[in-house]
Amino acid sequence: MPSNSAICMVMFRAMASRATAILFCCLSTAAWAAAPFGTDLSGHPVDQIAPAGSKAVVLFFAASDCPISNRYIPEIERLDREFAAQGVRFWWVYPNPEDTAAVVRRHDVQFDIHASVVLDSDQRLTRMAHATITPEVAVMVPSGTGLREVYRGRIDNRYIALGQERPRPTRFELEEAIRAVLSSSPVPGPGGPAVGCSIVPLDLR
């Protein structure tokens, strides 16, 4: 039968191992939180996507060479104009390495875009939102010291599949999600998958 000292040593080692694991997890989380979300078009790090007073953050995952993404530009700009004054912060997130600052600047001029842009060159926001398609949106709300995702998916139901679209959408899911957040109501999920161009993870390039 093990002695009391042997039993105490085993328990001490188990507790020390657990404490080390918890410390490592906390340090990893702190490092993740401290890292920038990406860079702006001037190369400056974007450290804050939800400034004080934000009620929601909308991440619009876009690609300069994706036709479906480009067709949603007017809708995203409309929603930005409508909800910005109510504490909803919109960010245009470009996750593909081909979308450099120079490319996005030309794209903004071509489509007359005036928006807050994040170049997600490390795909940090892409992973955080679990985004896979451009165009796709994620709606996040402040929660403690971080953000909690309450909606991810398509903007509306205009596109049924690649090559299949309605003349006009009949359900505006992103707008419904934003209005639900602002009214503290349950956020409805998307009624179907996002349709567009795939985001290829960096480790598969």
C-alpha positions as CSV (number, residue, x, y, z in Angstrom):
1,M,0.0,0.0,0.0
2,P,1.5,3.4,-1.0
3,S,2.6,5.6,1.9
4,N,0.9,8.8,2.8
5,S,3.9,10.8,1.5
6,A,3.8,8.9,-1.9
7,I,0.1,9.7,-2.2
8,C,0.7,13.4,-1.4
9,M,3.4,13.5,-4.0
10,V,1.1,12.1,-6.7
11,M,-1.6,14.6,-5.8
12,F,0.9,17.5,-5.8
13,R,2.1,16.6,-9.3
14,A,-1.5,16.3,-10.6
15,M,-2.4,19.7,-9.2
16,A,0.8,21.3,-10.5
17,S,0.1,19.8,-14.0
18,R,-3.4,21.2,-13.9
19,A,-2.2,24.6,-12.8
20,T,0.3,24.7,-15.6
21,A,-2.3,23.8,-18.1
22,I,-4.7,26.6,-16.8
23,L,-1.8,29.1,-16.9
24,F,-0.9,28.2,-20.4
25,C,-4.5,28.5,-21.5
26,C,-4.8,32.0,-19.9
27,L,-1.5,33.1,-21.5
28,S,-2.6,31.8,-24.9
29,T,-5.9,33.6,-24.6
30,A,-4.2,36.8,-23.6
31,A,-1.8,36.6,-26.5
32,W,-4.7,36.0,-28.9
33,A,-6.6,39.0,-27.4
34,A,-3.5,41.2,-27.6
35,A,-2.7,40.5,-31.2
36,P,-4.0,42.9,-33.9
37,F,-7.0,41.8,-35.9
38,G,-5.2,42.7,-39.2
39,T,-4.0,45.9,-40.9
40,D,-5.7,48.9,-42.5
41,L,-4.9,50.1,-46.0
42,S,-2.0,52.2,-44.7
43,G,-0.4,49.2,-43.0
44,H,-1.3,50.2,-39.5
45,P,-2.4,47.4,-37.1
46,V,-6.2,47.2,-36.4
47,D,-6.2,46.6,-32.6
48,Q,-9.9,47.4,-32.0
49,I,-12.9,46.5,-34.0
50,A,-15.5,47.2,-31.3
51,P,-14.9,50.8,-30.0
52,A,-16.6,51.9,-26.7
53,G,-20.4,52.1,-27.1
54,S,-20.6,49.5,-29.9
55,K,-23.7,47.4,-29.7
56,A,-22.7,45.1,-32.5
57,V,-19.9,44.5,-35.0
58,V,-20.6,43.3,-38.5
59,L,-17.8,41.6,-40.4
60,F,-18.4,41.5,-44.2
61,F,-16.0,39.1,-45.7
62,A,-15.3,40.3,-49.2
63,A,-13.0,39.6,-52.2
64,S,-12.2,42.1,-54.9
65,D,-12.4,39.5,-57.6
66,C,-15.6,37.8,-56.5
67,P,-18.6,38.9,-58.6
68,I,-21.2,37.9,-56.0
69,S,-19.3,39.7,-53.3
70,N,-19.2,42.9,-55.5
71,R,-22.9,42.7,-56.1
72,Y,-23.6,43.0,-52.4
73,I,-21.6,46.2,-52.0
74,P,-24.7,48.5,-52.3
75,E,-26.6,46.4,-49.7
76,I,-23.8,46.5,-47.2
77,E,-23.3,50.2,-47.7
78,R,-27.1,50.7,-47.2
79,L,-27.1,48.8,-43.9
80,D,-24.0,50.7,-42.7
81,R,-25.7,54.0,-43.4
82,E,-28.9,52.9,-41.6
83,F,-27.4,51.3,-38.5
84,A,-24.0,53.1,-37.9
85,A,-25.7,55.8,-35.7
86,Q,-27.2,53.0,-33.6
87,G,-23.9,51.7,-32.5
88,V,-23.4,49.0,-35.2
89,R,-19.8,49.0,-36.5
90,F,-19.2,47.6,-40.0
91,W,-15.9,46.2,-41.2
92,W,-15.0,45.0,-44.7
93,V,-12.7,42.1,-44.2
94,Y,-10.4,40.9,-47.0
95,P,-9.1,37.4,-46.1
96,N,-7.3,36.5,-49.4
97,P,-3.6,37.3,-49.7
98,E,-4.2,38.5,-53.3
99,D,-6.2,41.4,-52.0
100,T,-3.2,43.6,-51.0
101,A,-3.6,47.2,-49.9
102,A,-3.0,48.4,-53.5
103,V,-5.6,46.0,-54.9
104,V,-8.2,47.0,-52.4
105,R,-7.6,50.7,-52.9
106,R,-8.2,50.3,-56.7
107,H,-11.3,48.2,-55.9
108,D,-12.6,50.9,-53.5
109,V,-12.2,53.6,-56.2
110,Q,-13.8,51.4,-58.9
111,F,-16.9,50.7,-56.8
112,D,-16.9,54.0,-54.9
113,I,-16.5,52.3,-51.5
114,H,-16.0,54.4,-48.3
115,A,-15.7,51.9,-45.5
116,S,-13.6,50.6,-42.6
117,V,-11.3,48.0,-44.1
118,V,-9.2,45.2,-42.5
119,L,-6.7,43.2,-44.5
120,D,-7.0,39.8,-42.8
121,S,-3.6,38.6,-44.1
122,D,-3.2,36.1,-41.2
123,Q,-6.9,35.2,-41.4
124,R,-7.4,35.8,-37.7
125,L,-10.9,37.2,-38.2
126,T,-11.7,34.5,-40.7
127,R,-10.9,31.8,-38.1
128,M,-12.6,33.8,-35.3
129,A,-15.8,34.0,-37.3
130,H,-15.5,30.6,-38.9
131,A,-16.1,32.3,-42.3
132,T,-15.6,30.2,-45.4
133,I,-17.2,32.2,-48.2
134,T,-17.1,35.7,-49.8
135,P,-19.5,37.2,-49.4
136,E,-20.4,36.1,-45.9
137,V,-21.1,38.1,-42.7
138,A,-20.6,37.6,-39.0
139,V,-22.5,39.6,-36.4
140,M,-20.8,39.9,-33.0
141,V,-21.8,41.5,-29.8
142,P,-19.6,42.7,-26.9
143,S,-19.5,40.0,-24.2
144,G,-17.2,40.6,-21.2
145,T,-13.9,41.7,-22.5
146,G,-14.4,40.0,-25.9
147,L,-16.9,39.5,-28.6
148,R,-19.6,36.8,-29.0
149,E,-20.8,35.7,-32.4
150,V,-24.6,35.7,-32.7
151,Y,-25.0,35.3,-36.5
152,R,-22.9,34.0,-39.4
153,G,-24.0,33.3,-42.9
154,R,-25.5,34.9,-45.9
155,I,-26.7,38.5,-46.3
156,D,-30.1,37.7,-47.8
157,N,-31.7,34.9,-49.8
158,R,-31.1,36.4,-53.2
159,Y,-28.7,33.6,-54.3
160,I,-30.0,30.1,-54.2
161,A,-26.9,28.5,-55.6
162,L,-24.1,29.4,-58.0
163,G,-25.8,30.4,-61.2
164,Q,-29.2,30.5,-59.5
165,E,-30.7,33.7,-58.1
166,R,-34.0,35.4,-57.4
167,P,-34.9,38.6,-59.1
168,R,-34.8,40.2,-55.7
169,P,-34.4,38.8,-52.2
170,T,-37.5,37.9,-50.1
171,R,-35.7,37.6,-46.8
172,F,-33.0,40.0,-45.5
173,E,-31.2,37.9,-42.9
174,L,-28.4,40.2,-42.0
175,E,-30.8,43.1,-41.4
176,E,-33.1,40.8,-39.4
177,A,-30.1,39.8,-37.2
178,I,-29.0,43.4,-36.6
179,R,-32.5,44.5,-35.7
180,A,-32.8,41.5,-33.3
181,V,-29.6,42.5,-31.5
182,L,-30.7,46.1,-31.2
183,S,-34.0,45.1,-29.7
184,S,-32.5,42.4,-27.4
185,S,-34.5,39.7,-29.2
186,P,-33.4,36.2,-30.2
187,V,-31.3,36.4,-33.3
188,P,-32.7,34.3,-36.2
189,G,-30.3,32.1,-38.1
190,P,-29.7,32.1,-41.8
191,G,-32.3,30.3,-43.9
192,G,-29.7,28.7,-46.2
193,P,-26.0,28.6,-47.0
194,A,-23.9,31.5,-48.2
195,V,-23.2,31.4,-51.9
196,G,-20.1,32.9,-53.4
197,C,-16.3,32.3,-53.6
198,S,-14.5,30.0,-51.2
199,I,-11.9,31.4,-48.8
200,V,-8.9,29.1,-49.1
201,P,-7.2,28.7,-45.7
202,L,-3.6,29.9,-45.6
203,D,-2.3,26.5,-44.7
204,L,-3.8,25.0,-47.9
205,R,-2.2,27.6,-50.3
